[in-house]
Amino acid sequence: MKVTKAVIPAAGLGTRVLPASKAIPKEMLPIVDKPAIQYIVEEAVNSGITDILIITNRNKGAIEDHFDYAPELEERLAAGGEGKRDILESVRACARMANITFIRQKETKGLGHAVLQAKSFAGGEPIAVLYGDDVIIGEDPAIGQLCRAYEKYGKGVVGIKEVTREAITKYCSLKVDRMEDRVFSVTDMVEKPSPDRIMSLYSILGRCVLPPEIFGILEHTAPGAGNEIQLTDAMRELAVSDGMVGVDYTGTRYDMGNKLGILQATCEVALNHPEVGEGFRKYLKELAATL
């Protein structure tokens, strides 16, 4: 079945980037001239996704505003003539990219609980899940690579990357066997493993495509690590019973819930930006000479 629906969990409190996220949703922090969440939405749209559900909380109305029309701003830009036309079109494009709807996660009970809020939205279809903290930039959209694997194998798919032994305890560890280039069979997983429970250094990072059965599993998934309902625990049930597919996707991942990740994304995207790239590259060279 073709994947046309996506969920973006964006209800986290952003504690790792305080105080910036006290009044501004961390998903709205900019990478040069676009908020992080717009890159995620664009990735989904460029992968053939037509319907997107963004899960927020009571303090994230700015995300809804960003993907809505702004009549007063658009009127002012339209009056600015040809010089403002490109800016006007970029502003309007935010509201036209896909059928975007929103729902609030009224209680912070973990990623699994957030995804469960999408059950009605999914309507018995598979859903792509794009984690709100993870911006992945590359020529071939990461979630599109996972969608193709889902359509080929008919199983749930997780986006995976090999991480360091020190980092694996902060993520999850997978039991994997290589099937073909960059594609693996996943038959078990553990969230935030202790050193003696590490299965491999492959971990799920930022993306997955899940079959409709995930919602029934989430409904009976007990709180796990951090006393939260962990999506990994529900996916483990899928992996053990039916097996899942792991795709070592191409593209550069930036952790936008992390201060260093935000700086890395801003710097690397700026270097390739058509408007500021040349000047920023010159500035960096001059700055590097003083370090």
Buried (B, 14 or more C-beta within 10 A) or exposed (E): EEBBBBBBBBBBBBEBBEEEBEEBBBBBBBBBEBBBBBBBBBBBBEBBBEBBBBBBBEBBEBBEEBBEEBEEEBEEBEEEEEEBEEBBEEBBEBBEBBEBEBBBBEEEBBBBBBBBBBBEBBEEBBBBBBBBBBBBBBEEBBBBBBBBBBBEBEBBBBBBBEBEEEEBBEBBBBBBEEBEEBBBBBBBBBBBBEEEEBBBBBBBBBBBBBBBBBBEBBEEBEBBBEEBBBBBBBBBBBBBEEBBBBBBBEBEBBBBBBEEBBEBBBEBBBBEBEEBBEEBEEEEEEEEEEE
